[in-house]
Amino acid sequence: MVKPVTVYGSETWAMIEMGVKRLSTVDREILRRVERPVGERGIWGVRTDQVQRELYKDVDTVEDIKMKRQEWTGNVVRMDHGRAVKKVSESKLEIEEGEDLR
């Protein structure tokens, strides 16, 4: 239930490096809170990130967002030309000579 709430609307997010790191941190924190410590041969410890990812294959939020963005792009490409989203995606930015974009 947490993942759908976390990635809601992510198709339109600007994915910067800091955001990717934060999402990875959220993934790890959720796994740590859900996963109980394990005991092998009487020794208790916490599973590594790699082991947790193998157990919970549907955890990588960043990959899910990338797939959702690709799906969204496909939807926009197929939209009618009258739709606002389609108009914006096909528009070109006009820059006057000498204008600074910073």
Phi and psi in radians as a Rosetta constraint file:
Dihedral C 1 N 2 CA 2 C 2 CIRCULARHARMONIC -1.287 0.35
Dihedral N 2 CA 2 C 2 N 3 CIRCULARHARMONIC -0.713 0.35
Dihedral C 2 N 3 CA 3 C 3 CIRCULARHARMONIC -1.055 0.35
Dihedral N 3 CA 3 C 3 N 4 CIRCULARHARMONIC -0.826 0.35
Dihedral C 3 N 4 CA 4 C 4 CIRCULARHARMONIC -1.011 0.35
Dihedral N 4 CA 4 C 4 N 5 CIRCULARHARMONIC -0.642 0.35
Dihedral C 4 N 5 CA 5 C 5 CIRCULARHARMONIC -1.199 0.35
Dihedral N 5 CA 5 C 5 N 6 CIRCULARHARMONIC -0.688 0.35
Dihedral C 5 N 6 CA 6 C 6 CIRCULARHARMONIC -1.133 0.35
Dihedral N 6 CA 6 C 6 N 7 CIRCULARHARMONIC -0.686 0.35
Dihedral C 6 N 7 CA 7 C 7 CIRCULARHARMONIC -1.750 0.35
Dihedral N 7 CA 7 C 7 N 8 CIRCULARHARMONIC 0.137 0.35
Dihedral C 7 N 8 CA 8 C 8 CIRCULARHARMONIC -0.999 0.35
Dihedral N 8 CA 8 C 8 N 9 CIRCULARHARMONIC 2.185 0.35
Dihedral C 8 N 9 CA 9 C 9 CIRCULARHARMONIC 1.345 0.35
Dihedral N 9 CA 9 C 9 N 10 CIRCULARHARMONIC 0.171 0.35
Dihedral C 9 N 10 CA 10 C 10 CIRCULARHARMONIC -1.231 0.35
Dihedral N 10 CA 10 C 10 N 11 CIRCULARHARMONIC -0.188 0.35
Dihedral C 10 N 11 CA 11 C 11 CIRCULARHARMONIC -1.041 0.35
Dihedral N 11 CA 11 C 11 N 12 CIRCULARHARMONIC -0.504 0.35
Dihedral C 11 N 12 CA 12 C 12 CIRCULARHARMONIC -1.844 0.35
Dihedral N 12 CA 12 C 12 N 13 CIRCULARHARMONIC 0.090 0.35
Dihedral C 12 N 13 CA 13 C 13 CIRCULARHARMONIC -1.250 0.35
Dihedral N 13 CA 13 C 13 N 14 CIRCULARHARMONIC 2.560 0.35
Dihedral C 13 N 14 CA 14 C 14 CIRCULARHARMONIC -1.498 0.35
Dihedral N 14 CA 14 C 14 N 15 CIRCULARHARMONIC 2.026 0.35
Dihedral C 14 N 15 CA 15 C 15 CIRCULARHARMONIC -1.553 0.35
Dihedral N 15 CA 15 C 15 N 16 CIRCULARHARMONIC 1.711 0.35
Dihedral C 15 N 16 CA 16 C 16 CIRCULARHARMONIC -1.710 0.35
Dihedral N 16 CA 16 C 16 N 17 CIRCULARHARMONIC 2.861 0.35
Dihedral C 16 N 17 CA 17 C 17 CIRCULARHARMONIC -0.997 0.35
Dihedral N 17 CA 17 C 17 N 18 CIRCULARHARMONIC -0.716 0.35
Dihedral C 17 N 18 CA 18 C 18 CIRCULARHARMONIC -1.116 0.35
Dihedral N 18 CA 18 C 18 N 19 CIRCULARHARMONIC -0.676 0.35
Dihedral C 18 N 19 CA 19 C 19 CIRCULARHARMONIC -1.143 0.35
Dihedral N 19 CA 19 C 19 N 20 CIRCULARHARMONIC -0.689 0.35
Dihedral C 19 N 20 CA 20 C 20 CIRCULARHARMONIC -1.099 0.35
Dihedral N 20 CA 20 C 20 N 21 CIRCULARHARMONIC -0.754 0.35
Dihedral C 20 N 21 CA 21 C 21 CIRCULARHARMONIC -1.106 0.35
Dihedral N 21 CA 21 C 21 N 22 CIRCULARHARMONIC -0.710 0.35
Dihedral C 21 N 22 CA 22 C 22 CIRCULARHARMONIC -1.143 0.35
Dihedral N 22 CA 22 C 22 N 23 CIRCULARHARMONIC -0.727 0.35
Dihedral C 22 N 23 CA 23 C 23 CIRCULARHARMONIC -1.127 0.35
Dihedral N 23 CA 23 C 23 N 24 CIRCULARHARMONIC -0.676 0.35
Dihedral C 23 N 24 CA 24 C 24 CIRCULARHARMONIC -1.116 0.35
Dihedral N 24 CA 24 C 24 N 25 CIRCULARHARMONIC -0.668 0.35
Dihedral C 24 N 25 CA 25 C 25 CIRCULARHARMONIC -1.127 0.35
Dihedral N 25 CA 25 C 25 N 26 CIRCULARHARMONIC -0.732 0.35
Dihedral C 25 N 26 CA 26 C 26 CIRCULARHARMONIC -1.054 0.35
Dihedral N 26 CA 26 C 26 N 27 CIRCULARHARMONIC -0.785 0.35
Dihedral C 26 N 27 CA 27 C 27 CIRCULARHARMONIC -0.957 0.35
Dihedral N 27 CA 27 C 27 N 28 CIRCULARHARMONIC -0.870 0.35
Dihedral C 27 N 28 CA 28 C 28 CIRCULARHARMONIC -1.112 0.35
Dihedral N 28 CA 28 C 28 N 29 CIRCULARHARMONIC -0.727 0.35
Dihedral C 28 N 29 CA 29 C 29 CIRCULARHARMONIC -1.129 0.35
Dihedral N 29 CA 29 C 29 N 30 CIRCULARHARMONIC -0.708 0.35
Dihedral C 29 N 30 CA 30 C 30 CIRCULARHARMONIC -1.111 0.35
Dihedral N 30 CA 30 C 30 N 31 CIRCULARHARMONIC -0.786 0.35
Dihedral C 30 N 31 CA 31 C 31 CIRCULARHARMONIC -1.067 0.35
Dihedral N 31 CA 31 C 31 N 32 CIRCULARHARMONIC -0.691 0.35
Dihedral C 31 N 32 CA 32 C 32 CIRCULARHARMONIC -1.154 0.35
Dihedral N 32 CA 32 C 32 N 33 CIRCULARHARMONIC -0.604 0.35
Dihedral C 32 N 33 CA 33 C 33 CIRCULARHARMONIC -1.383 0.35
Dihedral N 33 CA 33 C 33 N 34 CIRCULARHARMONIC -0.513 0.35
Dihedral C 33 N 34 CA 34 C 34 CIRCULARHARMONIC -1.441 0.35
Dihedral N 34 CA 34 C 34 N 35 CIRCULARHARMONIC -0.736 0.35
Dihedral C 34 N 35 CA 35 C 35 CIRCULARHARMONIC -1.394 0.35
Dihedral N 35 CA 35 C 35 N 36 CIRCULARHARMONIC 2.326 0.35
Dihedral C 35 N 36 CA 36 C 36 CIRCULARHARMONIC -1.553 0.35
Dihedral N 36 CA 36 C 36 N 37 CIRCULARHARMONIC 2.666 0.35
Dihedral C 36 N 37 CA 37 C 37 CIRCULARHARMONIC -1.041 0.35
Dihedral N 37 CA 37 C 37 N 38 CIRCULARHARMONIC 2.595 0.35
Dihedral C 37 N 38 CA 38 C 38 CIRCULARHARMONIC -1.926 0.35
Dihedral N 38 CA 38 C 38 N 39 CIRCULARHARMONIC 2.677 0.35
Dihedral C 38 N 39 CA 39 C 39 CIRCULARHARMONIC -2.120 0.35
Dihedral N 39 CA 39 C 39 N 40 CIRCULARHARMONIC 2.200 0.35
Dihedral C 39 N 40 CA 40 C 40 CIRCULARHARMONIC -2.186 0.35
Dihedral N 40 CA 40 C 40 N 41 CIRCULARHARMONIC 2.201 0.35
Dihedral C 40 N 41 CA 41 C 41 CIRCULARHARMONIC 0.925 0.35
Dihedral N 41 CA 41 C 41 N 42 CIRCULARHARMONIC 0.651 0.35
Dihedral C 41 N 42 CA 42 C 42 CIRCULARHARMONIC 1.425 0.35
Dihedral N 42 CA 42 C 42 N 43 CIRCULARHARMONIC 0.003 0.35
Dihedral C 42 N 43 CA 43 C 43 CIRCULARHARMONIC -1.865 0.35
Dihedral N 43 CA 43 C 43 N 44 CIRCULARHARMONIC 2.188 0.35
Dihedral C 43 N 44 CA 44 C 44 CIRCULARHARMONIC -1.695 0.35
Dihedral N 44 CA 44 C 44 N 45 CIRCULARHARMONIC 2.475 0.35
Dihedral C 44 N 45 CA 45 C 45 CIRCULARHARMONIC -2.815 0.35
Dihedral N 45 CA 45 C 45 N 46 CIRCULARHARMONIC 3.098 0.35
Dihedral C 45 N 46 CA 46 C 46 CIRCULARHARMONIC -1.791 0.35
Dihedral N 46 CA 46 C 46 N 47 CIRCULARHARMONIC 2.450 0.35
Dihedral C 46 N 47 CA 47 C 47 CIRCULARHARMONIC -1.188 0.35
Dihedral N 47 CA 47 C 47 N 48 CIRCULARHARMONIC 2.565 0.35
Dihedral C 47 N 48 CA 48 C 48 CIRCULARHARMONIC -1.265 0.35
Dihedral N 48 CA 48 C 48 N 49 CIRCULARHARMONIC 2.861 0.35
Dihedral C 48 N 49 CA 49 C 49 CIRCULARHARMONIC -1.003 0.35
Dihedral N 49 CA 49 C 49 N 50 CIRCULARHARMONIC -0.698 0.35
Dihedral C 49 N 50 CA 50 C 50 CIRCULARHARMONIC -1.118 0.35
Dihedral N 50 CA 50 C 50 N 51 CIRCULARHARMONIC -0.776 0.35
Dihedral C 50 N 51 CA 51 C 51 CIRCULARHARMONIC -1.134 0.35
Dihedral N 51 CA 51 C 51 N 52 CIRCULARHARMONIC -0.720 0.35
Dihedral C 51 N 52 CA 52 C 52 CIRCULARHARMONIC -1.113 0.35
Dihedral N 52 CA 52 C 52 N 53 CIRCULARHARMONIC -0.715 0.35
Dihedral C 52 N 53 CA 53 C 53 CIRCULARHARMONIC -1.134 0.35
Dihedral N 53 CA 53 C 53 N 54 CIRCULARHARMONIC -0.605 0.35
Dihedral C 53 N 54 CA 54 C 54 CIRCULARHARMONIC -1.186 0.35
Dihedral N 54 CA 54 C 54 N 55 CIRCULARHARMONIC -0.669 0.35
Dihedral C 54 N 55 CA 55 C 55 CIRCULARHARMONIC -1.250 0.35
Dihedral N 55 CA 55 C 55 N 56 CIRCULARHARMONIC -0.710 0.35
Dihedral C 55 N 56 CA 56 C 56 CIRCULARHARMONIC -1.987 0.35
Dihedral N 56 CA 56 C 56 N 57 CIRCULARHARMONIC 1.482 0.35
Dihedral C 56 N 57 CA 57 C 57 CIRCULARHARMONIC -1.153 0.35
Dihedral N 57 CA 57 C 57 N 58 CIRCULARHARMONIC -0.449 0.35
Dihedral C 57 N 58 CA 58 C 58 CIRCULARHARMONIC -1.691 0.35
Dihedral N 58 CA 58 C 58 N 59 CIRCULARHARMONIC 0.885 0.35
Dihedral C 58 N 59 CA 59 C 59 CIRCULARHARMONIC -1.942 0.35
Dihedral N 59 CA 59 C 59 N 60 CIRCULARHARMONIC -0.447 0.35
Dihedral C 59 N 60 CA 60 C 60 CIRCULARHARMONIC -1.252 0.35
Dihedral N 60 CA 60 C 60 N 61 CIRCULARHARMONIC 1.661 0.35
Dihedral C 60 N 61 CA 61 C 61 CIRCULARHARMONIC -1.102 0.35
Dihedral N 61 CA 61 C 61 N 62 CIRCULARHARMONIC -0.695 0.35
Dihedral C 61 N 62 CA 62 C 62 CIRCULARHARMONIC -1.084 0.35
Dihedral N 62 CA 62 C 62 N 63 CIRCULARHARMONIC -0.754 0.35
Dihedral C 62 N 63 CA 63 C 63 CIRCULARHARMONIC -1.126 0.35
Dihedral N 63 CA 63 C 63 N 64 CIRCULARHARMONIC -0.683 0.35
Dihedral C 63 N 64 CA 64 C 64 CIRCULARHARMONIC -1.072 0.35
Dihedral N 64 CA 64 C 64 N 65 CIRCULARHARMONIC -0.721 0.35
Dihedral C 64 N 65 CA 65 C 65 CIRCULARHARMONIC -1.148 0.35
Dihedral N 65 CA 65 C 65 N 66 CIRCULARHARMONIC -0.706 0.35
Dihedral C 65 N 66 CA 66 C 66 CIRCULARHARMONIC -1.063 0.35
Dihedral N 66 CA 66 C 66 N 67 CIRCULARHARMONIC -0.739 0.35
Dihedral C 66 N 67 CA 67 C 67 CIRCULARHARMONIC -1.143 0.35
Dihedral N 67 CA 67 C 67 N 68 CIRCULARHARMONIC -0.722 0.35
Dihedral C 67 N 68 CA 68 C 68 CIRCULARHARMONIC -1.108 0.35
Dihedral N 68 CA 68 C 68 N 69 CIRCULARHARMONIC -0.638 0.35
Dihedral C 68 N 69 CA 69 C 69 CIRCULARHARMONIC -1.162 0.35
Dihedral N 69 CA 69 C 69 N 70 CIRCULARHARMONIC -0.680 0.35
Dihedral C 69 N 70 CA 70 C 70 CIRCULARHARMONIC -1.139 0.35
Dihedral N 70 CA 70 C 70 N 71 CIRCULARHARMONIC -0.733 0.35
Dihedral C 70 N 71 CA 71 C 71 CIRCULARHARMONIC -1.080 0.35
Dihedral N 71 CA 71 C 71 N 72 CIRCULARHARMONIC -0.747 0.35
Dihedral C 71 N 72 CA 72 C 72 CIRCULARHARMONIC -1.093 0.35
Dihedral N 72 CA 72 C 72 N 73 CIRCULARHARMONIC -0.741 0.35
Dihedral C 72 N 73 CA 73 C 73 CIRCULARHARMONIC -1.050 0.35
Dihedral N 73 CA 73 C 73 N 74 CIRCULARHARMONIC -0.746 0.35
Dihedral C 73 N 74 CA 74 C 74 CIRCULARHARMONIC -1.079 0.35
Dihedral N 74 CA 74 C 74 N 75 CIRCULARHARMONIC -0.692 0.35
Dihedral C 74 N 75 CA 75 C 75 CIRCULARHARMONIC -1.110 0.35
Dihedral N 75 CA 75 C 75 N 76 CIRCULARHARMONIC -0.746 0.35
Dihedral C 75 N 76 CA 76 C 76 CIRCULARHARMONIC -1.132 0.35
Dihedral N 76 CA 76 C 76 N 77 CIRCULARHARMONIC -0.717 0.35
Dihedral C 76 N 77 CA 77 C 77 CIRCULARHARMONIC -1.058 0.35
Dihedral N 77 CA 77 C 77 N 78 CIRCULARHARMONIC -0.650 0.35
Dihedral C 77 N 78 CA 78 C 78 CIRCULARHARMONIC -1.468 0.35
Dihedral N 78 CA 78 C 78 N 79 CIRCULARHARMONIC -0.137 0.35
Dihedral C 78 N 79 CA 79 C 79 CIRCULARHARMONIC -1.161 0.35
Dihedral N 79 CA 79 C 79 N 80 CIRCULARHARMONIC 2.724 0.35
Dihedral C 79 N 80 CA 80 C 80 CIRCULARHARMONIC -1.144 0.35
Dihedral N 80 CA 80 C 80 N 81 CIRCULARHARMONIC 2.622 0.35
Dihedral C 80 N 81 CA 81 C 81 CIRCULARHARMONIC -1.190 0.35
Dihedral N 81 CA 81 C 81 N 82 CIRCULARHARMONIC -0.258 0.35
Dihedral C 81 N 82 CA 82 C 82 CIRCULARHARMONIC -1.425 0.35
Dihedral N 82 CA 82 C 82 N 83 CIRCULARHARMONIC -0.232 0.35
Dihedral C 82 N 83 CA 83 C 83 CIRCULARHARMONIC -1.267 0.35
Dihedral N 83 CA 83 C 83 N 84 CIRCULARHARMONIC 2.467 0.35
Dihedral C 83 N 84 CA 84 C 84 CIRCULARHARMONIC -1.049 0.35
Dihedral N 84 CA 84 C 84 N 85 CIRCULARHARMONIC -0.734 0.35
Dihedral C 84 N 85 CA 85 C 85 CIRCULARHARMONIC -1.075 0.35
Dihedral N 85 CA 85 C 85 N 86 CIRCULARHARMONIC -0.723 0.35
Dihedral C 85 N 86 CA 86 C 86 CIRCULARHARMONIC -1.145 0.35
Dihedral N 86 CA 86 C 86 N 87 CIRCULARHARMONIC -0.734 0.35
Dihedral C 86 N 87 CA 87 C 87 CIRCULARHARMONIC -1.070 0.35
Dihedral N 87 CA 87 C 87 N 88 CIRCULARHARMONIC -0.773 0.35
Dihedral C 87 N 88 CA 88 C 88 CIRCULARHARMONIC -1.146 0.35
Dihedral N 88 CA 88 C 88 N 89 CIRCULARHARMONIC -0.724 0.35
Dihedral C 88 N 89 CA 89 C 89 CIRCULARHARMONIC -1.190 0.35
Dihedral N 89 CA 89 C 89 N 90 CIRCULARHARMONIC -0.470 0.35
Dihedral C 89 N 90 CA 90 C 90 CIRCULARHARMONIC -1.665 0.35
Dihedral N 90 CA 90 C 90 N 91 CIRCULARHARMONIC -0.112 0.35
Dihedral C 90 N 91 CA 91 C 91 CIRCULARHARMONIC -1.288 0.35
Dihedral N 91 CA 91 C 91 N 92 CIRCULARHARMONIC 2.741 0.35
Dihedral C 91 N 92 CA 92 C 92 CIRCULARHARMONIC -2.011 0.35
Dihedral N 92 CA 92 C 92 N 93 CIRCULARHARMONIC 2.438 0.35
Dihedral C 92 N 93 CA 93 C 93 CIRCULARHARMONIC -1.390 0.35
Dihedral N 93 CA 93 C 93 N 94 CIRCULARHARMONIC 2.187 0.35
Dihedral C 93 N 94 CA 94 C 94 CIRCULARHARMONIC -1.718 0.35
Dihedral N 94 CA 94 C 94 N 95 CIRCULARHARMONIC 2.212 0.35
Dihedral C 94 N 95 CA 95 C 95 CIRCULARHARMONIC -2.057 0.35
Dihedral N 95 CA 95 C 95 N 96 CIRCULARHARMONIC 2.222 0.35
Dihedral C 95 N 96 CA 96 C 96 CIRCULARHARMONIC -1.349 0.35
Dihedral N 96 CA 96 C 96 N 97 CIRCULARHARMONIC 2.595 0.35
Dihedral C 96 N 97 CA 97 C 97 CIRCULARHARMONIC -1.049 0.35
Dihedral N 97 CA 97 C 97 N 98 CIRCULARHARMONIC 2.332 0.35
Dihedral C 97 N 98 CA 98 C 98 CIRCULARHARMONIC 1.498 0.35
Dihedral N 98 CA 98 C 98 N 99 CIRCULARHARMONIC -0.070 0.35
Dihedral C 98 N 99 CA 99 C 99 CIRCULARHARMONIC -1.363 0.35
Dihedral N 99 CA 99 C 99 N 100 CIRCULARHARMONIC 2.361 0.35
Dihedral C 99 N 100 CA 100 C 100 CIRCULARHARMONIC -1.661 0.35
Dihedral N 100 CA 100 C 100 N 101 CIRCULARHARMONIC 2.252 0.35
Dihedral C 100 N 101 CA 101 C 101 CIRCULARHARMONIC -1.551 0.35
Dihedral N 101 CA 101 C 101 N 102 CIRCULARHARMONIC -0.010 0.35
